[in-house]
Amino acid sequence: MLETDFPEVPKRQPGTLARHCAEAGQTEKAAELYIAASGRATAASNNVEAAAHLKRALALVATLPPRAPRTVELRNRIMVGGWWWST
């Protein structure tokens, strides 16, 4: 409903929608949105917020089947998005 009534939310506030999706049990979609939220935070030079979003995404992905193709894809996107964690 949030996406339908407010179509700008996924682009402008992906973290908000991610939280709602996570609470609704839409784990993959929530992880994807947290990754997007991290990208927005990184673009705004807010690495603390970006890291928090990626940690939430990683926690959600950890609940998915470990060898499922979508799980591997999401995990890889999280690691690429968090390239600065290791620096």
PDB file of N, CA, C and O in Angstrom:
ATOM      1  N   MET A   1       0.816  -1.184   0.000  1.00  0.00           N
ATOM      2  CA  MET A   1       0.000   0.000   0.000  1.00  0.00           C
ATOM      3  C   MET A   1       0.869   1.262   0.000  1.00  0.00           C
ATOM      4  O   MET A   1       0.565   2.234  -0.691  1.00  0.00           O
ATOM      5  N   LEU A   2       1.931   1.236   0.765  1.00  0.00           N
ATOM      6  CA  LEU A   2       2.822   2.387   0.834  1.00  0.00           C
ATOM      7  C   LEU A   2       3.390   2.718  -0.546  1.00  0.00           C
ATOM      8  O   LEU A   2       3.443   3.883  -0.939  1.00  0.00           O
ATOM      9  N   GLU A   3       3.811   1.690  -1.273  1.00  0.00           N
ATOM     10  CA  GLU A   3       4.357   1.911  -2.612  1.00  0.00           C
ATOM     11  C   GLU A   3       3.290   2.430  -3.570  1.00  0.00           C
ATOM     12  O   GLU A   3       3.563   3.295  -4.402  1.00  0.00           O
ATOM     13  N   THR A   4       2.090   1.908  -3.452  1.00  0.00           N
ATOM     14  CA  THR A   4       1.006   2.298  -4.344  1.00  0.00           C
ATOM     15  C   THR A   4       0.567   3.734  -4.083  1.00  0.00           C
ATOM     16  O   THR A   4       0.416   4.523  -5.016  1.00  0.00           O
ATOM     17  N   ASP A   5       0.368   4.062  -2.834  1.00  0.00           N
ATOM     18  CA  ASP A   5      -0.120   5.395  -2.480  1.00  0.00           C
ATOM     19  C   ASP A   5       0.958   6.476  -2.569  1.00  0.00           C
ATOM     20  O   ASP A   5       0.659   7.642  -2.828  1.00  0.00           O
ATOM     21  N   PHE A   6       2.198   6.084  -2.356  1.00  0.00           N
ATOM     22  CA  PHE A   6       3.305   7.040  -2.368  1.00  0.00           C
ATOM     23  C   PHE A   6       4.455   6.471  -3.215  1.00  0.00           C
ATOM     24  O   PHE A   6       5.438   5.979  -2.661  1.00  0.00           O
ATOM     25  N   PRO A   7       4.343   6.533  -4.548  1.00  0.00           N
ATOM     26  CA  PRO A   7       5.327   5.890  -5.425  1.00  0.00           C
ATOM     27  C   PRO A   7       6.744   6.459  -5.317  1.00  0.00           C
ATOM     28  O   PRO A   7       7.689   5.826  -5.788  1.00  0.00           O
ATOM     29  N   GLU A   8       6.914   7.629  -4.715  1.00  0.00           N
ATOM     30  CA  GLU A   8       8.245   8.209  -4.577  1.00  0.00           C
ATOM     31  C   GLU A   8       9.024   7.615  -3.407  1.00  0.00           C
ATOM     32  O   GLU A   8      10.240   7.793  -3.327  1.00  0.00           O
ATOM     33  N   VAL A   9       8.352   6.920  -2.507  1.00  0.00           N
ATOM     34  CA  VAL A   9       8.999   6.391  -1.299  1.00  0.00           C
ATOM     35  C   VAL A   9      10.142   5.424  -1.615  1.00  0.00           C
ATOM     36  O   VAL A   9      11.212   5.571  -1.024  1.00  0.00           O
ATOM     37  N   PRO A  10       9.981   4.441  -2.515  1.00  0.00           N
ATOM     38  CA  PRO A  10      11.106   3.527  -2.766  1.00  0.00           C
ATOM     39  C   PRO A  10      12.378   4.226  -3.233  1.00  0.00           C
ATOM     40  O   PRO A  10      13.481   3.779  -2.919  1.00  0.00           O
ATOM     41  N   LYS A  11      12.234   5.320  -3.982  1.00  0.00           N
ATOM     42  CA  LYS A  11      13.419   6.033  -4.476  1.00  0.00           C
ATOM     43  C   LYS A  11      13.964   7.017  -3.455  1.00  0.00           C
ATOM     44  O   LYS A  11      15.179   7.143  -3.301  1.00  0.00           O
ATOM     45  N   ARG A  12      13.080   7.711  -2.760  1.00  0.00           N
ATOM     46  CA  ARG A  12      13.520   8.760  -1.842  1.00  0.00           C
ATOM     47  C   ARG A  12      13.770   8.267  -0.423  1.00  0.00           C
ATOM     48  O   ARG A  12      14.621   8.811   0.281  1.00  0.00           O
ATOM     49  N   GLN A  13      13.038   7.241   0.003  1.00  0.00           N
ATOM     50  CA  GLN A  13      13.166   6.728   1.367  1.00  0.00           C
ATOM     51  C   GLN A  13      13.154   5.196   1.382  1.00  0.00           C
ATOM     52  O   GLN A  13      12.282   4.585   1.999  1.00  0.00           O
ATOM     53  N   PRO A  14      14.125   4.579   0.701  1.00  0.00           N
ATOM     54  CA  PRO A  14      14.117   3.113   0.652  1.00  0.00           C
ATOM     55  C   PRO A  14      14.261   2.467   2.023  1.00  0.00           C
ATOM     56  O   PRO A  14      13.768   1.357   2.228  1.00  0.00           O
ATOM     57  N   GLY A  15      14.918   3.126   2.962  1.00  0.00           N
ATOM     58  CA  GLY A  15      15.074   2.567   4.307  1.00  0.00           C
ATOM     59  C   GLY A  15      13.744   2.439   5.031  1.00  0.00           C
ATOM     60  O   GLY A  15      13.518   1.476   5.763  1.00  0.00           O
ATOM     61  N   THR A  16      12.871   3.405   4.824  1.00  0.00           N
ATOM     62  CA  THR A  16      11.548   3.363   5.437  1.00  0.00           C
ATOM     63  C   THR A  16      10.747   2.191   4.899  1.00  0.00           C
ATOM     64  O   THR A  16      10.141   1.434   5.658  1.00  0.00           O
ATOM     65  N   LEU A  17      10.751   2.051   3.590  1.00  0.00           N
ATOM     66  CA  LEU A  17      10.019   0.946   2.975  1.00  0.00           C
ATOM     67  C   LEU A  17      10.655  -0.393   3.345  1.00  0.00           C
ATOM     68  O   LEU A  17       9.952  -1.385   3.533  1.00  0.00           O
ATOM     69  N   ALA A  18      11.974  -0.421   3.448  1.00  0.00           N
ATOM     70  CA  ALA A  18      12.673  -1.654   3.837  1.00  0.00           C
ATOM     71  C   ALA A  18      12.216  -2.130   5.204  1.00  0.00           C
ATOM     72  O   ALA A  18      11.975  -3.320   5.407  1.00  0.00           O
ATOM     73  N   ARG A  19      12.096  -1.198   6.142  1.00  0.00           N
ATOM     74  CA  ARG A  19      11.653  -1.556   7.490  1.00  0.00           C
ATOM     75  C   ARG A  19      10.250  -2.160   7.453  1.00  0.00           C
ATOM     76  O   ARG A  19       9.975  -3.154   8.124  1.00  0.00           O
ATOM     77  N   HIS A  20       9.372  -1.555   6.668  1.00  0.00           N
ATOM     78  CA  HIS A  20       8.010  -2.070   6.562  1.00  0.00           C
ATOM     79  C   HIS A  20       7.989  -3.462   5.916  1.00  0.00           C
ATOM     80  O   HIS A  20       7.254  -4.347   6.355  1.00  0.00           O
ATOM     81  N   CYS A  21       8.795  -3.641   4.884  1.00  0.00           N
ATOM     82  CA  CYS A  21       8.865  -4.945   4.219  1.00  0.00           C
ATOM     83  C   CYS A  21       9.427  -6.005   5.164  1.00  0.00           C
ATOM     84  O   CYS A  21       8.937  -7.134   5.197  1.00  0.00           O
ATOM     85  N   ALA A  22      10.448  -5.646   5.926  1.00  0.00           N
ATOM     86  CA  ALA A  22      11.033  -6.596   6.884  1.00  0.00           C
ATOM     87  C   ALA A  22       9.993  -7.018   7.909  1.00  0.00           C
ATOM     88  O   ALA A  22       9.877  -8.199   8.234  1.00  0.00           O
ATOM     89  N   GLU A  23       9.238  -6.053   8.417  1.00  0.00           N
ATOM     90  CA  GLU A  23       8.214  -6.367   9.406  1.00  0.00           C
ATOM     91  C   GLU A  23       7.082  -7.208   8.812  1.00  0.00           C
ATOM     92  O   GLU A  23       6.409  -7.948   9.529  1.00  0.00           O
ATOM     93  N   ALA A  24       6.878  -7.089   7.493  1.00  0.00           N
ATOM     94  CA  ALA A  24       5.832  -7.860   6.824  1.00  0.00           C
ATOM     95  C   ALA A  24       6.330  -9.226   6.356  1.00  0.00           C
ATOM     96  O   ALA A  24       5.573  -9.996   5.765  1.00  0.00           O
ATOM     97  N   GLY A  25       7.605  -9.528   6.623  1.00  0.00           N
ATOM     98  CA  GLY A  25       8.153 -10.821   6.240  1.00  0.00           C
ATOM     99  C   GLY A  25       8.614 -10.899   4.792  1.00  0.00           C
ATOM    100  O   GLY A  25       8.866 -11.991   4.281  1.00  0.00           O
ATOM    101  N   GLN A  26       8.725  -9.766   4.131  1.00  0.00           N
ATOM    102  CA  GLN A  26       9.219  -9.721   2.749  1.00  0.00           C
ATOM    103  C   GLN A  26      10.735  -9.522   2.783  1.00  0.00           C
ATOM    104  O   GLN A  26      11.255  -8.451   2.471  1.00  0.00           O
ATOM    105  N   THR A  27      11.408 -10.582   3.170  1.00  0.00           N
ATOM    106  CA  THR A  27      12.832 -10.510   3.485  1.00  0.00           C
ATOM    107  C   THR A  27      13.698 -10.078   2.310  1.00  0.00           C
ATOM    108  O   THR A  27      14.516  -9.170   2.453  1.00  0.00           O
ATOM    109  N   GLU A  28      13.535 -10.706   1.158  1.00  0.00           N
ATOM    110  CA  GLU A  28      14.375 -10.363   0.008  1.00  0.00           C
ATOM    111  C   GLU A  28      14.159  -8.924  -0.426  1.00  0.00           C
ATOM    112  O   GLU A  28      15.117  -8.204  -0.704  1.00  0.00           O
ATOM    113  N   LYS A  29      12.911  -8.507  -0.484  1.00  0.00           N
ATOM    114  CA  LYS A  29      12.607  -7.136  -0.882  1.00  0.00           C
ATOM    115  C   LYS A  29      13.176  -6.149   0.137  1.00  0.00           C
ATOM    116  O   LYS A  29      13.719  -5.111  -0.242  1.00  0.00           O
ATOM    117  N   ALA A  30      13.056  -6.463   1.409  1.00  0.00           N
ATOM    118  CA  ALA A  30      13.603  -5.589   2.447  1.00  0.00           C
ATOM    119  C   ALA A  30      15.118  -5.471   2.316  1.00  0.00           C
ATOM    120  O   ALA A  30      15.667  -4.374   2.424  1.00  0.00           O
ATOM    121  N   ALA A  31      15.788  -6.583   2.085  1.00  0.00           N
ATOM    122  CA  ALA A  31      17.249  -6.554   1.919  1.00  0.00           C
ATOM    123  C   ALA A  31      17.632  -5.695   0.723  1.00  0.00           C
ATOM    124  O   ALA A  31      18.561  -4.890   0.798  1.00  0.00           O
ATOM    125  N   GLU A  32      16.919  -5.868  -0.372  1.00  0.00           N
ATOM    126  CA  GLU A  32      17.177  -5.078  -1.583  1.00  0.00           C
ATOM    127  C   GLU A  32      17.010  -3.580  -1.301  1.00  0.00           C
ATOM    128  O   GLU A  32      17.825  -2.768  -1.740  1.00  0.00           O
ATOM    129  N   LEU A  33      15.977  -3.228  -0.585  1.00  0.00           N
ATOM    130  CA  LEU A  33      15.725  -1.822  -0.260  1.00  0.00           C
ATOM    131  C   LEU A  33      16.764  -1.269   0.719  1.00  0.00           C
ATOM    132  O   LEU A  33      17.158  -0.108   0.612  1.00  0.00           O
ATOM    133  N   TYR A  34      17.208  -2.091   1.666  1.00  0.00           N
ATOM    134  CA  TYR A  34      18.277  -1.634   2.567  1.00  0.00           C
ATOM    135  C   TYR A  34      19.576  -1.403   1.801  1.00  0.00           C
ATOM    136  O   TYR A  34      20.326  -0.480   2.117  1.00  0.00           O
ATOM    137  N   ILE A  35      19.842  -2.223   0.809  1.00  0.00           N
ATOM    138  CA  ILE A  35      21.025  -2.015  -0.033  1.00  0.00           C
ATOM    139  C   ILE A  35      20.893  -0.681  -0.777  1.00  0.00           C
ATOM    140  O   ILE A  35      21.852   0.086  -0.862  1.00  0.00           O
ATOM    141  N   ALA A  36      19.701  -0.415  -1.311  1.00  0.00           N
ATOM    142  CA  ALA A  36      19.457   0.861  -1.992  1.00  0.00           C
ATOM    143  C   ALA A  36      19.606   2.034  -1.018  1.00  0.00           C
ATOM    144  O   ALA A  36      20.183   3.064  -1.366  1.00  0.00           O
ATOM    145  N   ALA A  37      19.087   1.874   0.190  1.00  0.00           N
ATOM    146  CA  ALA A  37      19.201   2.924   1.205  1.00  0.00           C
ATOM    147  C   ALA A  37      20.664   3.184   1.546  1.00  0.00           C
ATOM    148  O   ALA A  37      21.063   4.326   1.774  1.00  0.00           O
ATOM    149  N   SER A  38      21.451   2.129   1.580  1.00  0.00           N
ATOM    150  CA  SER A  38      22.875   2.278   1.850  1.00  0.00           C
ATOM    151  C   SER A  38      23.556   3.071   0.735  1.00  0.00           C
ATOM    152  O   SER A  38      24.405   3.922   0.997  1.00  0.00           O
ATOM    153  N   GLY A  39      23.179   2.786  -0.491  1.00  0.00           N
ATOM    154  CA  GLY A  39      23.742   3.530  -1.625  1.00  0.00           C
ATOM    155  C   GLY A  39      23.412   5.011  -1.551  1.00  0.00           C
ATOM    156  O   GLY A  39      24.262   5.857  -1.830  1.00  0.00           O
ATOM    157  N   ARG A  40      22.180   5.324  -1.176  1.00  0.00           N
ATOM    158  CA  ARG A  40      21.786   6.735  -1.028  1.00  0.00           C
ATOM    159  C   ARG A  40      22.581   7.400   0.094  1.00  0.00           C
ATOM    160  O   ARG A  40      23.029   8.538  -0.044  1.00  0.00           O
ATOM    161  N   ALA A  41      22.750   6.690   1.195  1.00  0.00           N
ATOM    162  CA  ALA A  41      23.499   7.249   2.319  1.00  0.00           C
ATOM    163  C   ALA A  41      24.969   7.449   1.944  1.00  0.00           C
ATOM    164  O   ALA A  41      25.576   8.453   2.316  1.00  0.00           O
ATOM    165  N   THR A  42      25.529   6.507   1.218  1.00  0.00           N
ATOM    166  CA  THR A  42      26.923   6.630   0.772  1.00  0.00           C
ATOM    167  C   THR A  42      27.081   7.834  -0.146  1.00  0.00           C
ATOM    168  O   THR A  42      28.051   8.583  -0.031  1.00  0.00           O
ATOM    169  N   ALA A  43      26.125   8.022  -1.061  1.00  0.00           N
ATOM    170  CA  ALA A  43      26.170   9.167  -1.982  1.00  0.00           C
ATOM    171  C   ALA A  43      26.101  10.485  -1.225  1.00  0.00           C
ATOM    172  O   ALA A  43      26.624  11.499  -1.689  1.00  0.00           O
ATOM    173  N   ALA A  44      25.462  10.475  -0.070  1.00  0.00           N
ATOM    174  CA  ALA A  44      25.368  11.677   0.766  1.00  0.00           C
ATOM    175  C   ALA A  44      26.519  11.753   1.772  1.00  0.00           C
ATOM    176  O   ALA A  44      26.492  12.581   2.683  1.00  0.00           O
ATOM    177  N   SER A  45      27.516  10.902   1.612  1.00  0.00           N
ATOM    178  CA  SER A  45      28.684  10.843   2.505  1.00  0.00           C
ATOM    179  C   SER A  45      28.318  10.523   3.946  1.00  0.00           C
ATOM    180  O   SER A  45      28.985  10.978   4.876  1.00  0.00           O
ATOM    181  N   ASN A  46      27.274   9.754   4.129  1.00  0.00           N
ATOM    182  CA  ASN A  46      26.868   9.341   5.467  1.00  0.00           C
ATOM    183  C   ASN A  46      27.197   7.858   5.628  1.00  0.00           C
ATOM    184  O   ASN A  46      26.318   7.000   5.546  1.00  0.00           O
ATOM    185  N   ASN A  47      28.461   7.579   5.855  1.00  0.00           N
ATOM    186  CA  ASN A  47      28.919   6.197   5.925  1.00  0.00           C
ATOM    187  C   ASN A  47      28.397   5.448   7.141  1.00  0.00           C
ATOM    188  O   ASN A  47      28.249   4.227   7.086  1.00  0.00           O
ATOM    189  N   VAL A  48      28.118   6.135   8.225  1.00  0.00           N
ATOM    190  CA  VAL A  48      27.575   5.478   9.417  1.00  0.00           C
ATOM    191  C   VAL A  48      26.185   4.925   9.096  1.00  0.00           C
ATOM    192  O   VAL A  48      25.880   3.772   9.401  1.00  0.00           O
ATOM    193  N   GLU A  49      25.354   5.754   8.484  1.00  0.00           N
ATOM    194  CA  GLU A  49      24.009   5.307   8.102  1.00  0.00           C
ATOM    195  C   GLU A  49      24.092   4.218   7.033  1.00  0.00           C
ATOM    196  O   GLU A  49      23.342   3.243   7.078  1.00  0.00           O
ATOM    197  N   ALA A  50      24.999   4.383   6.077  1.00  0.00           N
ATOM    198  CA  ALA A  50      25.164   3.387   5.017  1.00  0.00           C
ATOM    199  C   ALA A  50      25.528   2.028   5.606  1.00  0.00           C
ATOM    200  O   ALA A  50      24.980   1.002   5.202  1.00  0.00           O
ATOM    201  N   ALA A  51      26.449   2.027   6.555  1.00  0.00           N
ATOM    202  CA  ALA A  51      26.853   0.775   7.200  1.00  0.00           C
ATOM    203  C   ALA A  51      25.690   0.156   7.961  1.00  0.00           C
ATOM    204  O   ALA A  51      25.513  -1.062   7.938  1.00  0.00           O
ATOM    205  N   ALA A  52      24.903   0.975   8.631  1.00  0.00           N
ATOM    206  CA  ALA A  52      23.752   0.466   9.392  1.00  0.00           C
ATOM    207  C   ALA A  52      22.745  -0.207   8.456  1.00  0.00           C
ATOM    208  O   ALA A  52      22.201  -1.263   8.779  1.00  0.00           O
ATOM    209  N   HIS A  53      22.504   0.400   7.310  1.00  0.00           N
ATOM    210  CA  HIS A  53      21.580  -0.202   6.339  1.00  0.00           C
ATOM    211  C   HIS A  53      22.126  -1.536   5.825  1.00  0.00           C
ATOM    212  O   HIS A  53      21.382  -2.509   5.707  1.00  0.00           O
ATOM    213  N   LEU A  54      23.409  -1.579   5.524  1.00  0.00           N
ATOM    214  CA  LEU A  54      23.991  -2.834   5.027  1.00  0.00           C
ATOM    215  C   LEU A  54      23.985  -3.916   6.099  1.00  0.00           C
ATOM    216  O   LEU A  54      23.798  -5.092   5.787  1.00  0.00           O
ATOM    217  N   LYS A  55      24.184  -3.539   7.338  1.00  0.00           N
ATOM    218  CA  LYS A  55      24.132  -4.525   8.427  1.00  0.00           C
ATOM    219  C   LYS A  55      22.724  -5.094   8.565  1.00  0.00           C
ATOM    220  O   LYS A  55      22.557  -6.287   8.817  1.00  0.00           O
ATOM    221  N   ARG A  56      21.717  -4.248   8.401  1.00  0.00           N
ATOM    222  CA  ARG A  56      20.331  -4.731   8.443  1.00  0.00           C
ATOM    223  C   ARG A  56      20.076  -5.680   7.278  1.00  0.00           C
ATOM    224  O   ARG A  56      19.447  -6.725   7.445  1.00  0.00           O
ATOM    225  N   ALA A  57      20.565  -5.311   6.101  1.00  0.00           N
ATOM    226  CA  ALA A  57      20.396  -6.170   4.923  1.00  0.00           C
ATOM    227  C   ALA A  57      21.075  -7.517   5.145  1.00  0.00           C
ATOM    228  O   ALA A  57      20.505  -8.563   4.837  1.00  0.00           O
ATOM    229  N   LEU A  58      22.286  -7.489   5.677  1.00  0.00           N
ATOM    230  CA  LEU A  58      23.026  -8.726   5.916  1.00  0.00           C
ATOM    231  C   LEU A  58      22.317  -9.610   6.933  1.00  0.00           C
ATOM    232  O   LEU A  58      22.287 -10.831   6.780  1.00  0.00           O
ATOM    233  N   ALA A  59      21.749  -9.006   7.967  1.00  0.00           N
ATOM    234  CA  ALA A  59      21.001  -9.779   8.969  1.00  0.00           C
ATOM    235  C   ALA A  59      19.791 -10.450   8.335  1.00  0.00           C
ATOM    236  O   ALA A  59      19.468 -11.589   8.674  1.00  0.00           O
ATOM    237  N   LEU A  60      19.125  -9.763   7.427  1.00  0.00           N
ATOM    238  CA  LEU A  60      17.979 -10.359   6.740  1.00  0.00           C
ATOM    239  C   LEU A  60      18.420 -11.488   5.810  1.00  0.00           C
ATOM    240  O   LEU A  60      17.794 -12.547   5.767  1.00  0.00           O
ATOM    241  N   VAL A  61      19.488 -11.256   5.074  1.00  0.00           N
ATOM    242  CA  VAL A  61      19.986 -12.273   4.138  1.00  0.00           C
ATOM    243  C   VAL A  61      20.422 -13.523   4.898  1.00  0.00           C
ATOM    244  O   VAL A  61      20.312 -14.634   4.378  1.00  0.00           O
ATOM    245  N   ALA A  62      20.909 -13.351   6.105  1.00  0.00           N
ATOM    246  CA  ALA A  62      21.336 -14.500   6.916  1.00  0.00           C
ATOM    247  C   ALA A  62      20.172 -15.432   7.248  1.00  0.00           C
ATOM    248  O   ALA A  62      20.393 -16.591   7.597  1.00  0.00           O
ATOM    249  N   THR A  63      18.953 -14.946   7.144  1.00  0.00           N
ATOM    250  CA  THR A  63      17.789 -15.780   7.429  1.00  0.00           C
ATOM    251  C   THR A  63      17.307 -16.545   6.202  1.00  0.00           C
ATOM    252  O   THR A  63      16.419 -17.390   6.309  1.00  0.00           O
ATOM    253  N   LEU A  64      17.882 -16.257   5.043  1.00  0.00           N
ATOM    254  CA  LEU A  64      17.488 -16.932   3.794  1.00  0.00           C
ATOM    255  C   LEU A  64      18.301 -18.211   3.613  1.00  0.00           C
ATOM    256  O   LEU A  64      19.351 -18.366   4.235  1.00  0.00           O
ATOM    257  N   PRO A  65      17.828 -19.134   2.765  1.00  0.00           N
ATOM    258  CA  PRO A  65      18.604 -20.347   2.497  1.00  0.00           C
ATOM    259  C   PRO A  65      20.000 -19.979   1.980  1.00  0.00           C
ATOM    260  O   PRO A  65      20.110 -19.215   1.021  1.00  0.00           O
ATOM    261  N   PRO A  66      21.058 -20.501   2.586  1.00  0.00           N
ATOM    262  CA  PRO A  66      22.415 -20.032   2.291  1.00  0.00           C
ATOM    263  C   PRO A  66      22.887 -20.212   0.855  1.00  0.00           C
ATOM    264  O   PRO A  66      23.681 -19.405   0.371  1.00  0.00           O
ATOM    265  N   ARG A  67      22.429 -21.230   0.172  1.00  0.00           N
ATOM    266  CA  ARG A  67      22.935 -21.475  -1.180  1.00  0.00           C
ATOM    267  C   ARG A  67      21.949 -21.078  -2.276  1.00  0.00           C
ATOM    268  O   ARG A  67      22.212 -21.318  -3.454  1.00  0.00           O
ATOM    269  N   ALA A  68      20.855 -20.495  -1.919  1.00  0.00           N
ATOM    270  CA  ALA A  68      19.881 -20.062  -2.924  1.00  0.00           C
ATOM    271  C   ALA A  68      20.506 -18.969  -3.789  1.00  0.00           C
ATOM    272  O   ALA A  68      21.185 -18.085  -3.266  1.00  0.00           O
ATOM    273  N   PRO A  69      20.289 -19.014  -5.099  1.00  0.00           N
ATOM    274  CA  PRO A  69      20.897 -18.015  -5.987  1.00  0.00           C
ATOM    275  C   PRO A  69      20.604 -16.569  -5.572  1.00  0.00           C
ATOM    276  O   PRO A  69      21.493 -15.720  -5.633  1.00  0.00           O
ATOM    277  N   ARG A  70      19.394 -16.286  -5.161  1.00  0.00           N
ATOM    278  CA  ARG A  70      19.037 -14.916  -4.758  1.00  0.00           C
ATOM    279  C   ARG A  70      19.788 -14.519  -3.488  1.00  0.00           C
ATOM    280  O   ARG A  70      20.179 -13.360  -3.344  1.00  0.00           O
ATOM    281  N   THR A  71      19.992 -15.450  -2.579  1.00  0.00           N
ATOM    282  CA  THR A  71      20.743 -15.168  -1.350  1.00  0.00           C
ATOM    283  C   THR A  71      22.182 -14.804  -1.692  1.00  0.00           C
ATOM    284  O   THR A  71      22.730 -13.841  -1.155  1.00  0.00           O
ATOM    285  N   VAL A  72      22.785 -15.569  -2.578  1.00  0.00           N
ATOM    286  CA  VAL A  72      24.172 -15.314  -2.995  1.00  0.00           C
ATOM    287  C   VAL A  72      24.271 -13.953  -3.670  1.00  0.00           C
ATOM    288  O   VAL A  72      25.204 -13.192  -3.413  1.00  0.00           O
ATOM    289  N   GLU A  73      23.305 -13.649  -4.533  1.00  0.00           N
ATOM    290  CA  GLU A  73      23.302 -12.354  -5.225  1.00  0.00           C
ATOM    291  C   GLU A  73      23.199 -11.194  -4.228  1.00  0.00           C
ATOM    292  O   GLU A  73      23.954 -10.225  -4.316  1.00  0.00           O
ATOM    293  N   LEU A  74      22.276 -11.297  -3.295  1.00  0.00           N
ATOM    294  CA  LEU A  74      22.118 -10.236  -2.300  1.00  0.00           C
ATOM    295  C   LEU A  74      23.365 -10.096  -1.439  1.00  0.00           C
ATOM    296  O   LEU A  74      23.802  -8.980  -1.156  1.00  0.00           O
ATOM    297  N   ARG A  75      23.940 -11.215  -1.022  1.00  0.00           N
ATOM    298  CA  ARG A  75      25.154 -11.174  -0.204  1.00  0.00           C
ATOM    299  C   ARG A  75      26.287 -10.485  -0.967  1.00  0.00           C
ATOM    300  O   ARG A  75      27.023  -9.678  -0.399  1.00  0.00           O
ATOM    301  N   ASN A  76      26.423 -10.806  -2.250  1.00  0.00           N
ATOM    302  CA  ASN A  76      27.463 -10.172  -3.068  1.00  0.00           C
ATOM    303  C   ASN A  76      27.230  -8.667  -3.204  1.00  0.00           C
ATOM    304  O   ASN A  76      28.175  -7.882  -3.139  1.00  0.00           O
ATOM    305  N   ARG A  77      25.981  -8.271  -3.392  1.00  0.00           N
ATOM    306  CA  ARG A  77      25.670  -6.845  -3.506  1.00  0.00           C
ATOM    307  C   ARG A  77      25.967  -6.112  -2.202  1.00  0.00           C
ATOM    308  O   ARG A  77      26.409  -4.963  -2.224  1.00  0.00           O
ATOM    309  N   ILE A  78      25.731  -6.760  -1.081  1.00  0.00           N
ATOM    310  CA  ILE A  78      26.036  -6.151   0.212  1.00  0.00           C
ATOM    311  C   ILE A  78      27.547  -5.952   0.343  1.00  0.00           C
ATOM    312  O   ILE A  78      27.999  -4.891   0.773  1.00  0.00           O
ATOM    313  N   MET A  79      28.316  -6.955  -0.021  1.00  0.00           N
ATOM    314  CA  MET A  79      29.770  -6.855   0.103  1.00  0.00           C
ATOM    315  C   MET A  79      30.323  -5.788  -0.837  1.00  0.00           C
ATOM    316  O   MET A  79      31.231  -5.049  -0.455  1.00  0.00           O
ATOM    317  N   VAL A  80      29.800  -5.694  -2.048  1.00  0.00           N
ATOM    318  CA  VAL A  80      30.251  -4.660  -2.983  1.00  0.00           C
ATOM    319  C   VAL A  80      29.852  -3.283  -2.457  1.00  0.00           C
ATOM    320  O   VAL A  80      30.637  -2.339  -2.532  1.00  0.00           O
ATOM    321  N   GLY A  81      28.640  -3.167  -1.930  1.00  0.00           N
ATOM    322  CA  GLY A  81      28.178  -1.896  -1.396  1.00  0.00           C
ATOM    323  C   GLY A  81      28.962  -1.446  -0.188  1.00  0.00           C
ATOM    324  O   GLY A  81      29.043  -0.250   0.089  1.00  0.00           O
ATOM    325  N   GLY A  82      29.538  -2.379   0.530  1.00  0.00           N
ATOM    326  CA  GLY A  82      30.297  -2.047   1.730  1.00  0.00           C
ATOM    327  C   GLY A  82      31.794  -2.148   1.527  1.00  0.00           C
ATOM    328  O   GLY A  82      32.520  -2.506   2.455  1.00  0.00           O
ATOM    329  N   TRP A  83      32.271  -1.839   0.331  1.00  0.00           N
ATOM    330  CA  TRP A  83      33.692  -1.949   0.024  1.00  0.00           C
ATOM    331  C   TRP A  83      34.555  -1.173   1.012  1.00  0.00           C
ATOM    332  O   TRP A  83      35.696  -1.555   1.271  1.00  0.00           O
ATOM    333  N   TRP A  84      34.024  -0.096   1.560  1.00  0.00           N
ATOM    334  CA  TRP A  84      34.799   0.766   2.456  1.00  0.00           C
ATOM    335  C   TRP A  84      34.867   0.220   3.870  1.00  0.00           C
ATOM    336  O   TRP A  84      35.597   0.762   4.700  1.00  0.00           O
ATOM    337  N   TRP A  85      34.118  -0.851   4.170  1.00  0.00           N
ATOM    338  CA  TRP A  85      34.192  -1.455   5.511  1.00  0.00           C
ATOM    339  C   TRP A  85      35.601  -1.933   5.815  1.00  0.00           C
ATOM    340  O   TRP A  85      36.085  -1.818   6.941  1.00  0.00           O
ATOM    341  N   SER A  86      36.246  -2.469   4.792  1.00  0.00           N
ATOM    342  CA  SER A  86      37.551  -3.106   5.014  1.00  0.00           C
ATOM    343  C   SER A  86      38.713  -2.129   4.901  1.00  0.00           C
ATOM    344  O   SER A  86      39.866  -2.520   5.087  1.00  0.00           O
ATOM    345  N   THR A  87      38.429  -0.862   4.599  1.00  0.00           N
ATOM    346  CA  THR A  87      39.532   0.089   4.439  1.00  0.00           C
ATOM    347  C   THR A  87      39.861   0.761   5.737  1.00  0.00           C
ATOM    348  O   THR A  87      40.766   1.594   5.789  1.00  0.00           O
TER     349      THR A  87
END
